[in-house]
Amino acid sequence: MAGEEDELPEETELSYDQKKEIAKWFLLNAPAGEINYVAKDLKAVLSDEEVYNEAAMEAFPVYNKSHMICLEMPSRDGDVIVSSYSEIAENEYIDPRTAQVAIVDHVKQICTKVRPANDEELPSLYIEEYRNALDAEIQRYVSESYPKGISAVNCVKGKDTEGPGSDFEFVVIITAMRLSPQNFCSGSWRSVWNIDFQDESQVLDIKGKLQVGAHYFEEGNVELDAKKDFQDSTIFQSADDCAIAIANIIRHHETEYLAALEVAYSKLPDNTFKDLRRKLPVTRTLFPWQNTLQFSLTREVEKELGLGK
Amino acid sequence: MEAALGLLRRMPPKQSETALSALLSLIPQHSSDLLSQVDLPLQVLRDIESGKDFILCEYNRDADSYRSPWSNKYLPPLEDALYPSSELRKLEVEANDIFAIYRDQYYEGGISSVYMWEDDNEGFVACFLIKKDGSKSGHGRRGCLEEGAWDAIHVIQVGPEEEEMAHYCLTSTIMLSLATDDESSGKFGLSGSIRRQMKMDLAVAEGHLCNMGRMIEELEGKLRNSLDQVYFGKTREMVCTLRPPAELVQRRLPDT
């Protein structure tokens, strides 16, 4: 240190709301699957139950939806995905596959109970035909390609359409998460595909958003944050044919993206990283600390002669 | 305090500044501990007199002013400020010059600064800093990076000379973030920080600078490799665990 004691900053007591906003910030920025570890540390730092609880009530739902967490349904029918696309009410999320609505406790991150979805919450038979076919194809793709992936297809527009003649829109969600605290590692994959069925042009407009994250924190802290947008289209056909076409498009783009990520990683050591710091100087030898006088002379001469590296 | 450090380890590395100031406002009683244990991306100031940039850190700060290693003056000017002894200052000047060449060799650009001061144990402490902007718009030679920041902080404690040997304790912290954006892989970003320590007893025959320089070079190289292979490698492994590449997946025969 420069030798002086640091003066403590002026003690301005933070207001309740300020503390709450800070608490929410920490919770919302927790990496995938780590919010409970963050919560534990946060409680210790805050030492104020009331502020924490209120912050948690506000932050957990946002976190859960953006990370699209999967909660096991007590009816043992599988998992429900908590997302803005499946939200019926603040604590209610629909699982279209089993036509149930899950009631969840956001802060505890569990599904407390399920109830059957009522008619207003479910799509029409016509829509369900398409939704169901697509859901089955996506499930098949996910089970092949993701060791622990979970998917859902939600109708987000036009769910009451009775027959051809109108547009409707689905959102396909694929999510996979891995948490390995003993290995100080966590990761998440989120795919969100918007399928816009356009009646007039008889075309399906497909837009995808992939987001991959990974976190490794053994004696350090490193994070991967990768995302990509996609655009594609196919023709409006029967429910089964559409399902197969859409699933193929998704499979194609996601596989290609994974390969591109691999390429980006493999370019790191010798290309990308080099723009930050080389492994060795151009001379391919370690720096001659004892001979630097000579070195700097050479450098001066190089500069004068205009010799670049 | 443990909990505070735990929080910092989990927050996205690029948000470490926000996280730290949030913690400082929540637990101001621990501020000196937090500030000494956590490193933030380095700031830079221009020394107009010598026409060069220098790096700001706790080790060249006095009140709200910072000492330039080039002119040895505080900016903004400060009365009764702290300076290293003239002997140490000589070593400091030499260190800055040599380190600049080292920096050029490995970083092909960037800014470096070295600060030294006597400590209470008849030895001294030296702080070697490097800041590199490797993005396309900065000093990135190959134009690969949309964003690229490397901050290195090496603090080395040198013990008093005894029987022609001295004890060196080096603590190195590297903070980096890089991002690429292209057609096939979209937005790809890696960021992080690691810190390691290295202790050695070396003969002073070739001078302190030589010893310190070699230790820094060695540890910096190790950290760079570690970040690249271990740390980034683990994130890559995680992605492949979430979704294994196509070749490894049993392909189902298409139904007709």
Interface residues (C-beta under 8 A of the other chain):
Chain A: M1 A2 G3 E4 D6 L8 P9 E11 L14 Q18 K19 I22 W25 F26 N29 A30 P31 E34 Y37 V38 K40 D41 L42 A44 V45 L46 R140 E144 S145 Y146 P147 K148 G149 A176 M177 R178 C185 S186 G187 S188 W189 L210 V212 A214 H215 Y216 F217 E219 G220 N221 V222 E223 L224 D225 A226 K227 K228 D229 E254 T255 E256 Y257 L258 A259 A260 L261 E262 V263 A264 Y265 K267 L268 P269 N271 T272 F273 K274 D275 L276 R277 R278 K279 L280 P281 V282 T283 L286 F287 W289 Q290 T292 F295 S296 R299 K309
Chain B: E2 A3 A4 G6 L7 L8 R9 R10 M11 P12 P13 K14 Q15 T18 A19 A22 L23 L24 S25 L26 I27 P28 Q29 S31 S32 L35 E58 Y59 N60 R61 D62 A63 L82 D97 I98 I101 Y102 D104 Q105 Y106 Y107 E108 W117 K132 G134 S135 H139 G140 R141 R142 G143 C144 L145 G148 A149 W150 L176 L178 T180 S184 S185 G186 K187 F188 G189 L190 S191 G192 S193 I194 R195 E206 G207 L209 C210 G213 R214 E217 E220 G221 R224 N225 L227 D228 Q229 Y231 F232 K234 T235 R236 M238 V239 T241 L242 R243 P244 P245 A246 V249 Q250 R251 R252
